Amino acid sequence: TVTSCTVVITSTSDDNSVSTLTDSIAITDANDQAPTFTGVDLTPSSAEMASGAFETYTIVDTDSSGSYGCTLGGADSGDITCSISGTTVSLTYSATTNYESPADADTDNNYEFTVVIDDDVNDAATQTFTASVTDVGLAIAAGSASLDEDASNSDAVMTASITEGTPTTVSIISGNTDGDSDGNLPFAIATSGAITVNDADDIDYETTTSYTLTVVAYTSSDTVSAAMTITIDDINDQTPTYTAGTTTFSVAEGSTAAIDSFAITDTDTVGTLACAESGNDADDFACAISSGTLTVSWSATPDYESATDSDTNNIYTYTITVSDGLNSATATTYTVTVTDAEESNSVWAGTIAGTLTEDVTCSACSGALTISDADGDDSPTIPDVASTAGANNYGTFVMVSGTWTYTPGANVQGLNANEVVTDTYTFSASDSTTQVVTMTITGANDVSVWAGTTTGAFTEDVA
C-alpha cells in the first residue's frame, strides 16, 4: 500500500553544530499476489449452434503484471478454448455445438472443466465450470429457385434449408398442383429437404409460370413450415401461329399501300419473330414484323405496262415463312394480280400567255387551247368558262369552245408607268388535268386631266 518513504539523517559535530540529510526511497512492488476475478459465472448456459464466447469475465490483479496465462483441465477441457485479451478471459467451444450430438464426456450436454489463470508467478485459485448447451427447436427457411420448362423427371430443383434438428418427415402440403390431372404431382421432396421434379409433363411455362410450395418439417416435438417459390423459365418451344386470311389479291398499278397485314402470335417470351419471302417473285415483295403484326409491301411501285413478275403477266406469287429463330410456322403462298389503272397522259397545247399595255388596244388578249390523250385511249375536253376574275383581279377570263379571252378591268388604270404585273387563271379539262394561262400587264403614263373654272366676264366701268 506504500510506494515510497522519506529518510531523514541528523548528525551533531564536536562543536555542537547539527547537519541534516533527507532522502526519498521508492518501494518496488513484487509479484507476490495471485490474480482474482470478477463477473464469473461458473454454470453458464448457451444455445446449440451459437457462435462466440459462452462466458467472459475480468481478471483483478493488484500486482499489475499485465501478462497472464490460462490452463484448462477436467473431463471436457478438450472441447473448450480459453483466450485472454488484456484482463478479459473468454471461453468458447472448440467446435459448433449440436444438442442432438453432444461432444461432452457424459454426452449430456453439460461440459465440465477447470480453469487456472496465472500471472507468470502466481496461480489463481482453480475455477470449476459446468457449461450447459440447450436445445433449439427445428427451423426451416423460405427459399426460391428457377426451373426451365423443359426439365426432366428427377431433376434437382432446390433444397429447403432445415436446421436445428433432423426431421422425421418432410412434405409439401400445398401449391403442388397436378397441371395435367394425371395423378402425378409436379414436385417431390425428400427428408433432407431436397426438392426434385416428379412429373415433368406438369412443368410448362405456358400453363403455369410459378409454383409456391408450402413445405412442412416434423419431429416428435416440432412442426415448422415455410414457402418455397419455384419460377418456371420459358424456353423457345412453341411455333408462331397466324391466320393467313385471303391469299389472293388484286391491286391497281401505282399502289404504294401495304398488300396485306395480319397478327402473329407466339406464346414464348423468348426468341425474335422474323419473316422471309421466297418463290418466283419474292424480290418484288418485302415483309416486316413490328409489335406482333406482319406487313407485306411492294419492293417497288407496280406498273401494269412494265410488269416485273417472272412471267411478266402481272400475276405475282410469293411465299411467306414466319420463324421465332428456332421454330417456323407453316409457309403460306400468296398470289397478287396487278390491274391496269386509268393514267393521266393528257397533253395541253396552244397559247398559254398574253400581254397588254394599259390604255392600248390589246392584240394578244386571247388564244386557243387544245388537249389530247397521249396513249389514245381517252378523249378529254375543255369545258367553257363564264367570265371569271383572274387570280390577281386585274381583269376577267372566259373560255368558249377552246378559246380563252382576257378583258382588263379598272384596276389596270391604277398601275404606274412601266409597272409590270400578272394575272392568271387555271383551266381544267374533263380528265381533271389543268393548264395555267398567264397575262402580263404593263402600266402606262396617263395624260393629266385639268379641272375647275376656265372662263370669266366683266363690263367696262363697272366694278
Summary of the structure (lengths in Angstrom):
residues: 463
radius of gyration: 57.1
end to end distance: 161.8
largest distance: 186.6
contacts: 1279
relative contact order: 0.07
helix: 4%
strand: 47%
